[in-house]
């Protein structure tokens, strides 16, 4: 008789380290939102702040450990892109001349966000799914 059993992989949840990185990113984003105050209102009015706010609300799934591996990779990857673009935006000469130290602090905050998101992306990529107990029996 031929054995044709297959091993089912358990759904991958965010690891403890992944959740801690997501919480660190959410704290950084919350402080950025609070620091932007009036700039955020103009960003929402002109639509440039909407992608970051959507990402902020979606990332709460990572803090609860309820995201699939694909979802986590997507959120971390988009997060890296978002943070890089915002860091370049606030480091630009135009915004530096208008916002002075405020733009510098925001640029450094987004650079910190790039680092956190890269670690989250790397952690998710190295986290492997494991076979379920029922599949091993």
C-alpha positions in Angstrom: 0.0 0.0 0.0 1.4 3.4 -1.0 1.7 6.2 1.6 0.5 9.4 0.1 0.2 11.5 3.3 1.1 15.1 3.1 2.4 17.3 5.8 0.2 20.2 6.6 1.9 23.4 7.8 0.5 25.2 10.8 -0.7 28.7 10.1 2.2 31.0 10.9 1.5 33.6 13.5 3.7 36.6 14.3 6.4 35.6 16.8 7.1 37.3 20.1 9.9 39.3 18.5 7.7 40.2 15.6 5.0 41.5 17.9 7.6 43.5 19.9 9.0 45.1 16.7 5.4 45.9 15.6 4.7 47.6 19.0 8.0 49.6 18.7 6.9 50.7 15.2 3.4 51.7 16.5 5.0 53.7 19.4 7.3 55.5 16.9 4.3 56.2 14.6 2.1 57.4 17.4 4.9 59.8 18.5 5.3 60.9 14.9 1.6 61.5 14.5 1.5 63.5 17.7 4.6 65.5 16.7 3.2 66.3 13.3 0.0 67.8 14.7 -1.0 70.5 12.2 1.1 69.0 9.4 -1.0 65.9 9.7 -4.2 67.8 9.1 -2.8 69.3 5.9 -1.5 65.8 4.9 -5.0 64.4 5.3 -6.6 67.2 3.4 -4.2 66.7 0.4 -4.2 62.9 0.7 -0.5 62.4 1.3 -1.0 61.2 4.9 -3.7 58.6 4.0 -1.4 55.7 3.1 0.6 56.1 6.3 -2.5 56.2 8.4 -3.9 53.1 6.7 -0.6 51.3 7.3 -0.7 52.4 10.9 -4.2 50.9 11.5 -3.4 47.7 9.6 -0.2 47.2 11.6 -2.2 46.7 14.8 -2.8 43.1 13.5 1.0 42.5 13.9 1.0 43.8 17.4 -1.7 41.2 18.3 0.1 38.4 16.5 -2.9 37.8 14.3 -1.3 38.2 10.8 -0.4 35.5 8.4 3.2 35.3 7.1 2.1 36.7 3.8 0.3 39.6 5.5 3.2 40.3 7.8 5.6 40.3 4.8 3.3 42.7 2.9 2.9 45.1 5.9 6.7 45.1 6.7 7.6 45.5 3.1 5.2 48.4 2.5 6.3 49.8 5.8 9.9 49.9 4.6 8.9 51.7 1.4 6.7 54.2 3.3 9.4 55.0 5.9 12.1 55.5 3.2 9.9 57.8 1.2 9.0 59.8 4.2 12.6 60.0 5.4 13.6 61.4 2.0 10.7 63.8 2.0 11.5 65.3 5.4 15.2 65.3 4.7 14.7 67.3 1.5 16.1 70.8 1.3 12.6 72.3 0.7 11.1 71.0 3.9 14.3 71.6 5.9 14.2 75.3 4.9 10.5 75.5 5.9 10.4 73.3 9.0 14.0 73.6 10.2 14.6 71.3 13.3 11.1 69.9 13.1 11.8 68.3 9.7 15.1 67.0 10.9 13.5 65.2 13.9 10.8 63.8 11.6 13.4 62.6 9.1 15.4 60.8 11.9 12.1 59.3 13.2 11.4 57.9 9.8 15.0 56.5 9.5 14.4 54.8 12.8 11.2 53.4 11.2 13.1 52.1 8.3 15.4 50.2 10.7 12.5 48.7 12.7 10.7 47.7 9.5 13.8 46.1 8.1 14.2 44.0 11.3 10.5 43.1 11.2 10.8 42.0 7.5 14.0 40.0 8.2 12.4 38.4 11.3 9.3 37.4 9.2 11.5 36.0 6.4 13.5 33.8 8.8 10.5 32.6 10.7 9.6 29.2 9.2 6.2 27.4 9.4 6.2 24.1 11.4 4.2 20.9 10.6 1.0 20.5 12.7 0.8 17.7 15.2 -2.1 16.1 13.4 -0.1 15.9 10.2 2.8 14.1 12.0 0.5 11.3 13.3 
